[in-house]
Amino acid sequence: MQNKRVVVLGAGFAGLQAVRVLSGQPGVEVVLVDQNNYHLFQPLLYQVATAGLEAPQIAFPVRAYLRGRPNVRFLLGKAEGADLKDRVLWVEGQPLPYDYLIAGTGSRTHDFGLPGVAQYGLGLKTLDEALRIRDRILSACEEAERTQDPKRRQALLTFVVVGGGPTGVELAGALGELRRHVIARDYPSLHLSEVRIVLVEGAAHLLEAFRPTSRAYAQRFLERLGVELQLGQRVVEVTPQGVRLHSGAFIPSHNVIWSAGVSGQPIPGLPTTRGQRVATTPELFLPEHPSVYVVGDLNYLEGQNGRPYPQVAPTAMQQGAWAARNILRALREEPQLPFRYKDRGSMVTLGRSHAIAEVGPLRIHGLPAWVAWLGVHLYHLVGLRNRLMVFSNWAYSYLTYDFAVRVMHHRHSFAEQEGPSPQVLS
C-alpha cells in the first residue's frame, strides 16, 4: 500500500468519525481542514442561545482530539474551492493536493428566498449565532424594562421561532422555561403575560418525522408551557418590526429566530443538486470523480423510501466512518460497499423532565425519554471536561430552576422602530 493523502474537509460529526477510522492506518496520511479550531456539538446550540450552557462547553479543540494520532495533522483555514480534475483543494489561496477527499462541510440556514429572513432573522447553526440570540434575548428584556412605549415593549418581549422541527421545538421549549423560571425572577417589573413565545409552523402539526402520538404530546406540553402555536401558518416576510404570515396577519417582534430549514454548504467545484447538496453513488463518492467522497449534511443520497437521508448527527457520523472504510477498501483494491443507514431512533427534549423518543416501534414520552435524551447527548459530547461541565450545569438548573450563564457578551442596541402593521395577530 503506497502512501496516500486523505484530506478530510470539516471537523464536524462526519469529519471526526472519518479521522477516527483512518488514524493509525499504515500508508495513509490524513489532513483535517476546518475554518474553526474546534468541533461543535450542534445539538446543544439552542441551550447556548437560551443561557443554559456556555459556548466552550459544547466545543472541543480539534488539536486536542488529534493527540495520539501520528498520521493525522490539522490545517486551520477556510476552503475556497476544489479542483476535482487535478485533485487539489484550495485553502485560503494555498493548494492542498489530495489522493482522496472527504467533504463534510455541513449545512447552513435556508431562507427559501423569503424577503427579510437573511437580514432580520436569527439563524442557529454556529456558536456566533447562538451567542447573538442570547444577547438579543437578554438585551430585549433589559430594554423592555426601560421603555414606556407599550407597542415597543410588546415587540421586544415577543420571541418568534419559525419552524416546528426538532430545533424549533427544543428552542421554543427552552424559551418557555426561561420565561417561566428566569425572566419572572430577574425582571420583576415584567409581567409574564407580556412575554410571548410564538412557534410558527407551515404544516398542520409539529415534528413531521414523529408519530402522531408523539406530536400530540409535544404540542400539549408546549401549550401548557405557554408557547403560542401558530400551525398551518407560513411566513412570507420578516421585517425589522416583526413577521408577516401568508394570511396577512402580522406578529410584532424584534426577535425572530429562523429554524425552518437548512441547505447544504458546498464549496466551489462540487456539483450540487436539490437543497445545495451533492449527489453521490451509494458508496458515497462522486460518480465522475471516485476520489471525492461527500458525507453528512452535504450528501444527497436517497434511501429505500425514496427520500434523502436526514441531515442529522447520526447520519453524518455513520457516513463519515463509512466513507473512510471505503477508502481503505479502495486502497486494498477491494470492492467498496454501498452505504447502509442504521436508524437508531429520534428524540426531542421539550422542557424540564419532558421529552419524546422513538426507537423502532418503541415510543417513550415524559421523564424516561428526557433521561434517555440526557444520557445520549452526554455520551456523544466530545471531551470528559465538557461532559462534566454540561452535566453540572444541567444538575444546577434542575435543582434551582435557574439558567446558569445569563451573561451578555455584547449588548444589542434596538433602534427605534416604526409601529407594527395595523393587522396584528392576537
C-alpha positions as CSV (number, residue, x, y, z in Angstrom):
1,M,0.0,0.0,0.0
2,Q,1.6,3.3,-1.2
3,N,1.4,6.4,0.9
4,K,-1.8,8.2,0.1
5,R,-3.1,11.6,1.4
6,V,-6.7,11.8,2.5
7,V,-7.9,15.3,3.1
8,V,-10.9,15.5,5.4
9,L,-12.8,18.8,5.0
10,G,-14.8,19.7,8.0
11,A,-14.3,18.9,11.7
12,G,-18.0,18.1,12.3
13,F,-19.5,14.8,13.3
14,A,-18.7,13.2,9.9
15,G,-15.1,14.5,9.7
16,L,-14.2,13.3,13.2
17,Q,-15.6,9.9,12.5
18,A,-13.6,9.7,9.3
19,V,-10.4,10.7,11.1
20,R,-11.1,8.1,13.8
21,V,-11.3,5.3,11.2
22,L,-8.2,6.5,9.2
23,S,-5.9,7.3,12.2
24,G,-3.2,4.7,12.7
25,Q,-3.7,3.1,9.2
26,P,-0.4,2.3,7.5
27,G,0.4,4.1,4.3
28,V,-2.3,6.8,4.9
29,E,-1.6,10.5,5.6
30,V,-4.6,12.4,6.9
31,V,-5.1,16.2,6.8
32,L,-8.1,17.6,8.6
33,V,-9.2,21.0,7.4
34,D,-11.6,23.4,9.1
35,Q,-12.1,27.1,9.4
36,N,-12.6,26.8,13.1
37,N,-10.1,25.2,15.6
38,Y,-12.9,23.3,17.4
39,H,-15.5,20.6,16.9
40,L,-19.0,22.0,17.6
41,F,-21.7,19.8,19.2
42,Q,-24.6,21.4,17.3
43,P,-27.5,19.6,19.0
44,L,-26.9,21.7,22.1
45,L,-26.6,25.0,20.4
46,Y,-30.1,26.0,21.4
47,Q,-29.0,25.7,25.1
48,V,-26.2,28.2,24.5
49,A,-28.7,30.5,22.8
50,T,-31.1,30.3,25.8
51,A,-28.4,30.8,28.5
52,G,-28.4,27.2,29.7
53,L,-24.8,26.4,28.7
54,E,-21.7,28.4,27.9
55,A,-20.2,28.2,24.4
56,P,-16.9,26.4,25.3
57,Q,-18.9,23.6,27.0
58,I,-20.1,22.3,23.6
59,A,-17.0,23.0,21.6
60,F,-13.8,20.8,21.8
61,P,-10.4,21.8,20.4
62,V,-9.5,19.9,17.2
63,R,-5.8,19.6,18.1
64,A,-6.7,18.0,21.5
65,Y,-8.8,15.4,19.7
66,L,-5.9,14.6,17.3
67,R,-3.4,13.9,20.1
68,G,-2.0,10.4,19.8
69,R,-2.9,10.2,16.1
70,P,0.6,10.4,14.5
71,N,-0.6,10.1,10.9
72,V,-3.2,13.0,11.2
73,R,-2.5,16.7,11.1
74,F,-4.7,19.7,11.3
75,L,-4.8,22.7,9.0
76,L,-6.8,25.7,10.1
77,G,-8.2,27.6,7.1
78,K,-11.3,28.2,5.0
79,A,-11.7,26.0,1.9
80,E,-12.3,28.2,-1.1
81,G,-12.8,25.6,-3.8
82,A,-11.8,22.2,-5.2
83,D,-10.2,21.3,-8.5
84,L,-11.5,17.8,-8.9
85,K,-9.6,17.1,-12.1
86,D,-6.2,17.9,-10.6
87,R,-7.2,16.7,-7.1
88,V,-6.4,20.0,-5.4
89,L,-8.2,21.6,-2.5
90,W,-7.7,25.4,-2.3
91,V,-7.4,26.6,1.3
92,E,-7.1,30.4,1.7
93,G,-5.1,30.8,-1.6
94,Q,-2.9,27.8,-1.0
95,P,-3.1,24.5,-2.9
96,L,-3.5,21.3,-0.9
97,P,-3.1,18.2,-3.1
98,Y,-5.0,15.1,-2.2
99,D,-5.4,11.5,-3.3
100,Y,-8.8,11.2,-1.7
101,L,-11.1,14.0,-0.4
102,I,-13.9,13.5,2.1
103,A,-16.1,16.6,2.1
104,G,-18.2,17.2,5.1
105,T,-18.8,20.9,5.2
106,G,-22.2,20.6,6.8
107,S,-25.3,22.8,6.3
108,R,-26.5,26.3,6.8
109,T,-29.8,28.1,7.4
110,H,-32.1,28.0,4.4
111,D,-34.2,31.1,4.0
112,F,-36.2,29.8,1.0
113,G,-35.6,33.2,-0.7
114,L,-38.2,34.9,1.5
115,P,-37.7,38.6,1.9
116,G,-36.1,39.8,5.1
117,V,-35.1,36.4,6.5
118,A,-31.4,36.8,5.8
119,Q,-31.4,40.4,7.1
120,Y,-33.6,40.2,10.1
121,G,-33.9,36.6,11.0
122,L,-31.6,34.9,13.5
123,G,-30.2,31.6,12.4
124,L,-28.9,28.9,14.8
125,K,-26.1,26.9,13.1
126,T,-22.9,28.4,14.7
127,L,-21.6,29.5,18.1
128,D,-21.6,33.1,17.0
129,E,-25.3,32.8,16.0
130,A,-26.2,31.2,19.3
131,L,-24.4,33.9,21.3
132,R,-26.1,36.5,19.2
133,I,-29.5,35.1,20.0
134,R,-28.7,35.0,23.7
135,D,-27.5,38.6,23.6
136,R,-30.7,39.6,21.8
137,I,-33.0,37.9,24.3
138,L,-31.3,39.4,27.4
139,S,-31.0,42.8,25.7
140,A,-34.7,42.8,24.8
141,C,-35.6,42.1,28.4
142,E,-33.4,44.9,29.6
143,E,-34.7,47.3,27.0
144,A,-38.3,46.4,27.8
145,E,-37.8,47.5,31.4
146,R,-36.6,50.9,30.2
147,T,-39.2,51.8,27.6
148,Q,-42.5,53.4,28.3
149,D,-43.9,52.7,24.8
150,P,-46.3,49.8,25.1
151,K,-46.1,48.8,21.4
152,R,-42.3,48.8,21.5
153,R,-42.4,46.8,24.8
154,Q,-44.7,44.3,23.1
155,A,-42.3,43.8,20.2
156,L,-39.3,43.5,22.5
157,L,-41.0,40.8,24.6
158,T,-42.3,38.7,21.7
159,F,-40.0,35.9,20.6
160,V,-40.9,34.2,17.4
161,V,-39.5,30.8,16.4
162,V,-40.1,29.8,12.8
163,G,-40.1,26.1,12.1
164,G,-41.7,23.3,14.0
165,G,-39.0,20.7,13.5
166,P,-36.8,19.4,16.4
167,T,-34.6,22.5,16.6
168,G,-37.6,24.9,16.7
169,V,-39.5,22.7,19.2
170,E,-36.5,22.4,21.5
171,L,-35.8,26.1,21.3
172,A,-39.4,27.1,21.9
173,G,-39.5,24.8,24.9
174,A,-36.2,26.3,26.3
175,L,-37.6,29.8,25.8
176,G,-40.8,28.8,27.6
177,E,-38.7,27.5,30.6
178,L,-36.6,30.7,30.5
179,R,-39.8,32.8,30.6
180,R,-41.3,30.9,33.5
181,H,-38.3,30.4,35.7
182,V,-35.8,33.1,34.9
183,I,-37.4,36.2,33.4
184,A,-40.1,36.1,36.1
185,R,-37.4,36.4,38.8
186,D,-34.8,38.5,37.1
187,Y,-37.2,41.1,35.8
188,P,-40.0,41.6,38.4
189,S,-41.4,44.6,36.6
190,L,-42.2,42.5,33.5
191,H,-45.5,40.6,33.8
192,L,-45.3,37.1,32.4
193,S,-48.4,37.8,30.2
194,E,-46.2,40.4,28.3
195,V,-43.6,37.8,27.4
196,R,-44.8,35.8,24.3
197,I,-43.2,32.8,22.8
198,V,-44.7,32.1,19.4
199,L,-43.8,29.0,17.4
200,V,-44.8,29.2,13.7
201,E,-45.1,26.1,11.5
202,G,-46.4,25.9,8.0
203,A,-47.6,22.3,8.4
204,A,-50.7,21.4,10.3
205,H,-48.7,19.8,13.1
206,L,-45.2,19.8,14.7
207,L,-42.4,17.3,14.3
208,E,-43.2,15.9,10.9
209,A,-40.8,12.9,11.3
210,F,-42.5,11.7,14.5
211,R,-45.7,9.6,15.0
212,P,-49.0,11.4,15.8
213,T,-49.0,10.4,19.5
214,S,-45.5,11.9,20.0
215,R,-46.6,15.1,18.1
216,A,-49.7,15.4,20.2
217,Y,-47.6,15.0,23.4
218,A,-45.2,17.7,22.3
219,Q,-48.0,20.1,21.3
220,R,-49.8,19.6,24.7
221,F,-46.6,20.2,26.7
222,L,-45.6,23.4,24.8
223,E,-49.1,24.8,25.1
224,R,-49.1,24.1,28.9
225,L,-45.7,25.9,29.0
226,G,-47.3,29.0,27.5
227,V,-45.9,28.7,24.0
228,E,-48.3,30.0,21.4
229,L,-48.5,27.6,18.4
230,Q,-49.4,29.0,15.0
231,L,-49.8,25.8,12.9
232,G,-50.7,25.8,9.3
233,Q,-49.2,29.4,9.0
234,R,-46.5,30.2,6.5
235,V,-44.1,33.2,7.0
236,V,-44.0,35.3,3.8
237,E,-41.8,38.2,5.1
238,V,-39.6,39.1,8.1
239,T,-39.2,42.9,8.8
240,P,-37.4,44.9,11.5
241,Q,-40.8,45.2,13.1
242,G,-41.9,41.5,13.0
243,V,-43.2,38.6,10.9
244,R,-45.9,38.7,8.3
245,L,-47.9,35.5,7.6
246,H,-49.5,34.3,4.4
247,S,-52.9,35.1,5.9
248,G,-51.9,38.7,6.0
249,A,-51.6,38.7,9.8
250,F,-48.6,40.4,11.4
251,I,-46.8,39.4,14.6
252,P,-44.8,42.4,16.0
253,S,-41.4,41.2,17.2
254,H,-37.8,42.3,17.3
255,N,-36.7,38.7,17.9
256,V,-37.3,36.3,15.1
257,I,-35.3,33.0,15.2
258,W,-35.3,31.1,11.9
259,S,-35.2,27.3,12.1
260,A,-37.5,26.5,9.2
261,G,-34.9,24.6,7.1
262,V,-31.3,24.0,6.2
263,S,-29.4,23.6,3.0
264,G,-26.0,22.1,2.2
265,Q,-22.9,24.3,2.4
266,P,-20.8,23.3,-0.6
267,I,-17.6,24.7,-1.8
268,P,-17.0,25.8,-5.4
269,G,-16.1,22.9,-7.6
270,L,-18.6,20.4,-6.1
271,P,-21.6,19.7,-8.3
272,T,-24.8,20.4,-6.4
273,T,-28.4,19.3,-6.6
274,R,-31.6,19.9,-4.6
275,G,-31.0,21.9,-1.4
276,Q,-27.4,22.7,-2.3
277,R,-26.5,19.2,-1.5
278,V,-24.1,16.9,-3.5
279,A,-25.4,13.7,-5.1
280,T,-23.2,10.7,-4.7
281,T,-23.2,7.0,-5.6
282,P,-24.4,4.6,-2.8
283,E,-20.7,4.2,-1.9
284,L,-20.7,8.0,-1.1
285,F,-18.3,9.1,-3.9
286,L,-19.0,11.4,-6.9
287,P,-19.9,9.4,-10.0
288,E,-17.5,11.3,-12.2
289,H,-14.8,11.6,-9.5
290,P,-14.4,8.4,-7.4
291,S,-11.6,10.0,-5.3
292,V,-14.1,12.5,-3.8
293,Y,-16.5,11.4,-1.1
294,V,-19.3,13.6,0.3
295,V,-20.8,12.9,3.8
296,G,-23.1,14.3,6.4
297,D,-25.5,17.2,5.7
298,L,-23.8,18.0,2.4
299,N,-24.5,14.5,1.0
300,Y,-27.6,13.8,-1.1
301,L,-28.4,10.1,-1.2
302,E,-31.8,8.6,-1.3
303,G,-32.7,5.7,1.0
304,Q,-35.0,2.8,0.3
305,N,-38.0,5.1,1.0
306,G,-37.0,7.3,-1.9
307,R,-36.2,10.2,0.4
308,P,-32.7,11.6,1.1
309,Y,-31.1,10.6,4.3
310,P,-31.9,13.1,7.1
311,Q,-29.5,15.9,7.9
312,V,-28.8,14.9,11.5
313,A,-25.8,13.9,13.5
314,P,-26.3,10.1,13.4
315,T,-26.3,10.2,9.6
316,A,-23.2,12.3,9.5
317,M,-21.3,10.0,11.9
318,Q,-22.2,6.9,10.0
319,Q,-21.4,8.3,6.6
320,G,-18.0,9.7,7.8
321,A,-16.9,6.3,9.1
322,W,-18.4,4.5,6.0
323,A,-16.5,6.8,3.5
324,A,-13.2,6.3,5.4
325,R,-13.7,2.5,5.4
326,N,-14.5,2.5,1.7
327,I,-11.3,4.5,1.0
328,L,-9.3,1.8,2.9
329,R,-11.1,-0.8,0.8
330,A,-10.2,1.0,-2.4
331,L,-6.5,1.2,-1.3
332,R,-6.6,-2.6,-0.7
333,E,-8.2,-3.0,-4.2
334,E,-11.3,-4.4,-2.5
335,P,-14.9,-3.7,-3.7
336,Q,-16.5,-0.8,-1.9
337,L,-19.7,-1.2,-0.1
338,P,-23.0,0.8,-0.5
339,F,-24.0,2.9,2.5
340,R,-26.5,1.3,4.9
341,Y,-28.1,3.6,7.4
342,K,-28.9,2.3,10.8
343,D,-31.8,4.2,12.2
344,R,-31.2,4.4,16.0
345,G,-34.3,6.4,16.6
346,S,-35.2,10.0,17.2
347,M,-35.6,12.1,20.3
348,V,-36.5,15.7,21.1
349,T,-36.4,17.4,24.5
350,L,-39.4,19.7,25.3
351,G,-38.5,21.1,28.7
352,R,-37.9,20.2,32.2
353,S,-38.5,16.4,32.7
354,H,-40.3,16.1,29.4
355,A,-39.1,14.7,26.1
356,I,-40.2,12.3,23.3
357,A,-38.2,9.4,21.9
358,E,-38.9,6.9,19.2
359,V,-36.8,3.8,18.6
360,G,-38.3,1.5,16.1
361,P,-41.8,0.6,17.3
362,L,-41.0,1.9,20.8
363,R,-42.4,5.3,21.8
364,I,-41.3,6.9,25.1
365,H,-42.7,10.2,26.5
366,G,-42.1,12.2,29.6
367,L,-39.4,11.7,32.2
368,P,-37.9,8.4,30.8
369,A,-37.5,9.9,27.4
370,W,-35.9,13.0,29.0
371,V,-33.4,10.9,31.0
372,A,-32.6,9.0,27.8
373,W,-32.1,12.3,25.9
374,L,-29.7,13.5,28.6
375,G,-27.7,10.3,28.5
376,V,-27.4,10.1,24.7
377,H,-26.2,13.7,24.4
378,L,-23.7,13.4,27.2
379,Y,-22.3,10.2,25.7
380,H,-21.7,11.8,22.3
381,L,-20.4,15.0,23.6
382,V,-16.6,15.1,22.9
383,G,-14.3,15.6,25.9
384,L,-14.5,14.5,29.5
385,R,-14.3,18.1,30.7
386,N,-17.2,19.1,28.5
387,R,-19.3,16.2,29.7
388,L,-18.7,17.1,33.4
389,M,-19.4,20.8,32.9
390,V,-22.6,20.2,30.9
391,F,-23.8,17.7,33.4
392,S,-23.1,20.1,36.3
393,N,-24.9,22.9,34.6
394,W,-27.9,20.6,33.9
395,A,-27.9,19.5,37.5
396,Y,-27.7,23.1,38.8
397,S,-30.6,24.2,36.5
398,Y,-32.7,21.2,37.5
399,L,-32.2,21.8,41.3
400,T,-32.5,25.6,41.3
401,Y,-34.9,26.2,38.4
402,D,-32.3,28.7,37.1
403,F,-30.3,29.1,33.9
404,A,-26.7,29.5,34.9
405,V,-25.0,31.7,32.3
406,R,-27.2,34.7,31.8
407,V,-24.3,36.9,30.7
408,M,-24.4,39.3,27.7
409,H,-21.3,39.3,25.6
410,H,-22.4,42.2,23.5
411,R,-25.5,44.3,24.4
412,H,-27.8,44.6,21.4
413,S,-28.9,48.1,20.5
414,F,-32.6,48.1,19.4
415,A,-33.1,51.0,17.0
416,E,-36.4,52.8,17.3
417,Q,-38.8,51.0,15.0
418,E,-41.9,52.2,13.3
419,G,-45.2,50.9,14.6
420,P,-46.2,47.4,13.5
421,S,-48.7,46.6,10.8
422,P,-52.3,47.5,11.9
423,Q,-53.4,43.9,11.4
424,V,-51.9,42.2,14.5
425,L,-52.2,38.6,15.3
426,S,-53.7,38.2,18.8
